[in-house]
Amino acid sequence: MSAALVVENLSTHFFTKAGVVKAVNEVSFTVPKGGIVGLVGESGSGKSMTGYSIMGLIDPPGRVVGGRIVLGDTDLSTLDAEGMRRLRGRRVAMIFQDPMMTLNPVLRIDTQMIEAILAHEDVSRAAAFERAREALAKVGIASPDERLLSYPHQFSGGMRQRVAIATALLNRPELIIADEPTTALDVTIQGQILYEMQKLARDSGTALIWITHDLSVIAGLADRVCVMYAGRVVEDGTVDEVMDRPRHPYTRGLIGSVPAVNPRGRPLTQIPGMTPSLLAIPPGCAFRERCARADLACAGEPAMLPAAGTSGHAARCHHPHEEPMVFAQ
C-alpha cells in the first residue's frame, strides 16, 4: 500500500530563556493511504506537538529544526506560510481536542462550514450547504438543517466537537490528524465517530493519525501504533503486535495500568516516577530512571531494534521484552 504521509526524523524545538525544549526529537513514521496510525503516550510525550508540526502550526519560540514531512508528492517542510495555508483544510485537516480552536464563536455554523468549502473549491453556496448538512448528519447531529443556523454557544461541548469533526471531513482531505477528538463525547457517540472514521479511511483512502492516551480506542481503531515518550517514538508496530507482545517497558507499563486488564480489587500497576523535563532529558535512554530493567548499558543511546518475524515491530530499548504480555484473569 502506497504512503499518504512519510515523516522522517522530525524535530521540533522551543528556544526559551531557560533552555531548548526538545518537544519532538527525531520522530519517524509512515501512514499508508487508507491507514490509521495511533500516537499514544503520557501528557507531554510529544504526541500533539507532532501533529502541530505536520500542520505547520508551531509558533515562536518553537520551530521545526529538522526532518522531512512528505504528503503524497509534496514535501511540507519546504512550503512557506502561504503554501501551508492553501493546503490546510483541503489536503490535510486537523481535529483539535478543544473544538473552540476550530469554531468562531460569533459566526453561525453554516457560515463557517460553507466558507471552509468555498475557500478550496469553486462550488455554489447551495451545494456547499448541502455538503455541510450531510457532514453534520454523518457525525450524529439531529436536525442538521436547524443546527446549521445555530451559533457555537448554542451547542454543548460534545456537539461542538462533532461539528469540528464534520468540518474536517468537508473537503475529503488526504490526511486527517485527530488530537483526542472524542474525549468530551459519551460512549455511544464516541463509538459512532470511530466507526465513521474507519469507514472514511476504508472507502475513500483518507489516511488518519489518531492522537490519544486511551489505549482501548487505539486497540479498536488503528492499524499501527507509535508509542511516544519524552518527544521520541519508543515503540512502533501493528496494533496486534504492540498490544499482545509489547517490547518496550514503557509500553508494558501503559498497558498494565489499564483497569480492564487488571482483576477486580487489585491495585493498578503504576509506572514509578515522572516524565523527565524536556529541558533536561537525561543522556541515554530517557526512560531508564523509571525502568526496572535499566542497567549501565542504558546510559548509552538506544536504537530502534526490530523484532524478527514481525511487520516492522521495533522498540527503542537496550533490553526489549521478548515474551508476550500476560493479562490477569
C-alpha positions as CSV (number, residue, x, y, z in Angstrom):
1,M,0.0,0.0,0.0
2,S,1.4,3.4,-1.0
3,A,2.2,6.0,1.6
4,A,0.0,9.0,2.2
5,L,2.4,10.6,4.7
6,V,6.1,9.9,5.4
7,V,7.6,11.6,8.5
8,E,11.4,11.3,8.7
9,N,13.5,12.4,11.7
10,L,11.1,15.2,12.5
11,S,12.4,17.5,15.3
12,T,10.6,20.5,16.8
13,H,12.4,22.6,19.5
14,F,11.3,25.5,21.6
15,F,14.0,28.1,22.3
16,T,13.2,29.6,25.7
17,K,15.2,31.6,28.2
18,A,15.5,28.5,30.3
19,G,17.0,26.5,27.5
20,V,16.0,24.4,24.5
21,V,12.9,22.2,24.9
22,K,13.1,19.2,22.6
23,A,9.3,18.7,22.2
24,V,9.7,16.4,19.2
25,N,13.0,14.6,18.7
26,E,13.8,12.7,15.5
27,V,10.4,11.2,15.1
28,S,9.8,8.9,12.1
29,F,6.7,7.0,10.9
30,T,4.6,6.3,7.8
31,V,0.9,6.5,7.3
32,P,-0.4,4.5,4.3
33,K,-3.3,5.6,2.2
34,G,-6.5,4.5,3.9
35,G,-4.4,3.5,7.0
36,I,-4.9,4.6,10.6
37,V,-1.9,5.2,12.8
38,G,-2.2,5.9,16.5
39,L,0.1,8.1,18.5
40,V,-0.1,7.2,22.2
41,G,1.8,8.3,25.4
42,E,1.5,10.3,28.5
43,S,0.8,14.0,28.6
44,G,4.0,15.8,27.4
45,S,5.2,12.9,25.4
46,G,5.1,15.0,22.1
47,K,2.0,13.5,20.5
48,S,0.1,16.7,19.9
49,M,3.2,18.6,19.0
50,T,4.0,16.1,16.3
51,G,0.5,16.8,14.8
52,Y,1.0,20.6,15.0
53,S,4.4,20.2,13.4
54,I,2.9,18.3,10.4
55,M,0.2,21.0,10.1
56,G,2.8,23.9,10.2
57,L,1.2,25.3,13.4
58,I,4.3,25.8,15.5
59,D,4.5,29.4,16.8
60,P,7.6,31.1,18.1
61,P,9.7,30.4,20.2
62,G,9.2,27.0,18.7
63,R,10.1,25.8,15.2
64,V,10.7,22.7,13.2
65,V,14.5,22.3,13.2
66,G,14.9,19.2,11.1
67,G,13.4,16.3,9.2
68,R,11.1,15.8,6.3
69,I,7.3,15.7,6.2
70,V,6.1,14.3,2.8
71,L,2.4,14.3,2.0
72,G,1.9,12.4,-1.2
73,D,4.4,14.0,-3.6
74,T,4.7,17.3,-1.6
75,D,7.4,18.0,1.0
76,L,5.6,20.1,3.5
77,S,8.9,21.2,5.1
78,T,9.7,23.2,2.0
79,L,6.4,25.2,1.9
80,D,6.1,28.8,3.1
81,A,3.3,30.0,5.3
82,E,1.0,30.8,2.3
83,G,1.7,27.3,0.8
84,M,0.7,25.7,4.0
85,R,-2.5,27.8,4.3
86,R,-3.7,26.7,0.9
87,L,-3.0,23.1,1.8
88,R,-4.7,23.0,5.2
89,G,-8.4,22.0,5.1
90,R,-8.0,20.8,1.5
91,R,-5.3,18.1,1.6
92,V,-4.7,17.8,5.3
93,A,-7.1,18.7,8.2
94,M,-6.8,18.6,11.9
95,I,-9.4,17.9,14.6
96,F,-8.4,19.7,17.8
97,Q,-9.1,18.5,21.3
98,D,-10.8,21.8,22.0
99,P,-13.5,22.5,19.4
100,M,-13.3,26.2,20.0
101,M,-9.9,26.2,18.4
102,T,-11.8,25.4,15.2
103,L,-15.1,27.3,15.6
104,N,-15.5,31.1,15.6
105,P,-17.9,32.0,18.4
106,V,-19.5,34.9,16.5
107,L,-20.3,33.1,13.3
108,R,-23.2,30.7,12.6
109,I,-22.2,27.1,11.9
110,D,-23.4,27.2,8.3
111,T,-21.2,30.3,7.6
112,Q,-18.1,28.6,8.9
113,M,-18.7,25.3,7.2
114,I,-19.6,26.8,3.8
115,E,-16.6,29.1,3.9
116,A,-14.4,26.1,4.6
117,I,-15.6,24.5,1.4
118,L,-15.6,27.7,-0.8
119,A,-12.0,28.5,0.3
120,H,-10.8,25.5,-1.6
121,E,-13.5,24.6,-4.2
122,D,-15.5,26.5,-6.8
123,V,-19.0,25.3,-6.0
124,S,-22.3,27.0,-5.4
125,R,-23.3,28.0,-1.8
126,A,-26.3,25.7,-2.2
127,A,-24.0,22.8,-2.9
128,A,-21.7,23.7,-0.1
129,F,-24.7,24.0,2.3
130,E,-25.9,20.5,1.3
131,R,-22.4,19.0,1.9
132,A,-22.3,20.7,5.3
133,R,-25.7,19.3,6.1
134,E,-24.6,15.8,5.2
135,A,-21.4,16.1,7.2
136,L,-23.4,17.1,10.4
137,A,-25.8,14.2,9.9
138,K,-22.8,11.8,9.5
139,V,-21.4,12.7,12.9
140,G,-24.8,12.1,14.6
141,I,-26.2,15.6,14.9
142,A,-30.0,15.6,14.7
143,S,-31.9,18.2,12.7
144,P,-28.8,19.3,10.8
145,D,-30.7,22.0,8.8
146,E,-31.8,23.7,12.0
147,R,-28.4,23.2,13.7
148,L,-26.6,24.8,10.7
149,L,-28.3,28.1,11.6
150,S,-27.1,28.0,15.2
151,Y,-24.1,29.6,16.9
152,P,-21.4,27.6,18.7
153,H,-22.6,28.8,22.1
154,Q,-25.9,27.1,21.5
155,F,-24.2,23.7,21.4
156,S,-22.9,21.5,24.2
157,G,-19.2,20.8,24.3
158,G,-19.7,17.3,22.8
159,M,-21.9,18.7,20.0
160,R,-19.3,21.4,19.3
161,Q,-16.7,18.7,18.9
162,R,-18.9,16.8,16.5
163,V,-19.2,20.0,14.4
164,A,-15.4,20.3,14.4
165,I,-15.1,16.7,13.2
166,A,-17.7,17.3,10.5
167,T,-15.8,20.4,9.3
168,A,-12.6,18.4,9.0
169,L,-14.4,15.9,6.7
170,L,-15.9,18.5,4.4
171,N,-13.1,18.6,1.7
172,R,-12.3,14.9,1.8
173,P,-8.6,15.5,2.7
174,E,-5.9,13.0,2.0
175,L,-4.9,13.1,5.7
176,I,-6.7,13.9,8.9
177,I,-4.9,14.4,12.2
178,A,-7.2,13.9,15.1
179,D,-6.0,15.1,18.5
180,E,-8.0,13.3,21.1
181,P,-11.3,14.4,19.4
182,T,-13.7,12.1,21.3
183,T,-12.6,12.9,24.8
184,A,-15.7,15.0,25.5
185,L,-18.1,12.6,23.9
186,D,-20.3,10.0,25.5
187,V,-19.5,6.3,24.8
188,T,-22.3,5.9,22.3
189,I,-21.3,8.9,20.2
190,Q,-17.7,8.0,20.5
191,G,-18.4,4.6,19.0
192,Q,-20.3,6.2,16.2
193,I,-17.5,8.6,15.4
194,L,-14.8,5.9,15.5
195,Y,-17.0,3.8,13.1
196,E,-17.3,6.7,10.7
197,M,-13.6,7.4,10.8
198,Q,-12.8,3.7,10.0
199,K,-15.4,3.8,7.2
200,L,-13.9,7.0,5.8
201,A,-10.4,5.5,5.7
202,R,-11.6,2.3,4.1
203,D,-13.9,3.8,1.5
204,S,-12.1,7.0,0.5
205,G,-8.5,6.1,1.1
206,T,-8.1,9.0,3.6
207,A,-5.2,8.5,6.0
208,L,-5.7,9.1,9.6
209,I,-3.4,9.9,12.6
210,W,-5.2,9.4,15.9
211,I,-3.6,11.1,18.9
212,T,-4.7,9.8,22.2
213,H,-3.8,8.4,25.7
214,D,-6.6,5.9,25.5
215,L,-5.2,2.5,24.5
216,S,-8.6,1.0,24.3
217,V,-9.6,3.4,21.5
218,I,-6.4,2.6,19.6
219,A,-6.9,-1.1,20.0
220,G,-10.2,-1.0,18.2
221,L,-9.4,1.7,15.7
222,A,-5.9,1.8,14.4
223,D,-3.8,-0.4,12.1
224,R,-0.4,0.6,13.6
225,V,0.6,2.4,16.8
226,C,3.6,4.5,17.7
227,V,4.2,4.9,21.4
228,M,5.9,8.2,22.3
229,Y,7.9,9.1,25.4
230,A,9.9,12.3,26.1
231,G,9.5,13.5,22.5
232,R,10.6,10.3,20.8
233,V,8.9,7.2,19.3
234,V,10.0,4.3,21.6
235,E,7.9,1.5,20.0
236,D,6.3,1.1,16.6
237,G,4.3,-1.8,15.2
238,T,0.9,-3.2,14.3
239,V,-1.7,-2.8,16.9
240,D,-1.8,-6.6,17.5
241,E,1.9,-6.9,17.8
242,V,2.3,-3.9,20.2
243,M,-0.8,-4.8,22.4
244,D,-0.1,-8.6,22.6
245,R,3.7,-8.5,22.8
246,P,4.9,-5.0,23.8
247,R,8.7,-4.9,23.7
248,H,9.4,-1.6,25.5
249,P,9.0,-1.5,29.3
250,Y,7.2,1.9,29.0
251,T,4.6,0.3,26.7
252,R,4.1,-2.5,29.1
253,G,3.6,0.0,31.9
254,L,0.9,1.8,29.9
255,I,-1.0,-1.4,29.1
256,G,-0.6,-2.7,32.6
257,S,-2.2,0.5,34.1
258,V,-5.4,0.0,32.2
259,P,-8.2,-1.1,34.6
260,A,-9.7,-3.6,32.1
261,V,-6.6,-5.8,32.1
262,N,-6.4,-6.0,35.9
263,P,-8.5,-8.2,38.2
264,R,-11.1,-6.5,40.4
265,G,-9.8,-5.5,43.8
266,R,-6.1,-5.4,42.9
267,P,-4.3,-2.0,42.8
268,L,-3.5,-0.8,39.3
269,T,0.1,-1.2,38.1
270,Q,1.9,2.1,38.1
271,I,4.9,3.4,36.3
272,P,7.1,4.9,39.0
273,G,8.5,8.4,38.9
274,M,7.6,11.1,36.4
275,T,8.4,12.0,32.8
276,P,11.7,13.9,32.7
277,S,11.7,17.6,31.9
278,L,12.2,18.2,28.2
279,L,14.6,20.9,29.1
280,A,17.0,18.4,30.6
281,I,16.4,15.0,29.1
282,P,18.9,12.6,30.7
283,P,21.6,11.0,28.4
284,G,21.0,7.6,27.1
285,C,17.5,6.1,27.5
286,A,15.1,8.8,28.7
287,F,13.0,6.1,30.5
288,R,15.9,4.5,32.4
289,E,15.2,6.3,35.7
290,R,11.7,4.7,35.8
291,C,12.6,1.3,34.4
292,A,13.1,-1.9,36.4
293,R,15.3,-3.4,33.6
294,A,17.7,-0.5,33.4
295,D,21.5,-1.1,33.8
296,L,24.7,0.5,32.8
297,A,24.1,-0.1,29.1
298,C,21.0,2.2,29.3
299,A,23.3,5.2,29.8
300,G,24.0,4.9,26.1
301,E,21.5,6.0,23.4
302,P,19.3,3.1,22.4
303,A,18.4,2.4,18.8
304,M,15.1,1.2,17.3
305,L,15.7,-2.5,17.3
306,P,13.4,-4.5,15.0
307,A,11.9,-7.8,16.2
308,A,12.4,-10.8,13.9
309,G,9.4,-12.3,12.2
310,T,7.2,-9.2,12.7
311,S,5.6,-6.5,10.4
312,G,8.3,-3.9,11.3
313,H,7.7,-4.1,15.1
314,A,10.6,-2.2,16.7
315,A,11.4,-0.8,20.1
316,R,14.0,1.8,21.2
317,C,15.4,-0.3,24.1
318,H,18.6,-2.0,25.1
319,H,16.7,-4.8,26.8
320,P,13.4,-5.2,25.0
321,H,10.9,-7.8,26.3
322,E,10.6,-10.9,24.1
323,E,7.7,-12.7,25.9
324,P,4.0,-11.9,25.3
325,M,2.1,-9.7,27.7
326,V,0.3,-11.8,30.3
327,F,-3.1,-10.4,31.3
328,A,-4.6,-11.2,34.7
329,Q,-7.8,-13.3,34.7
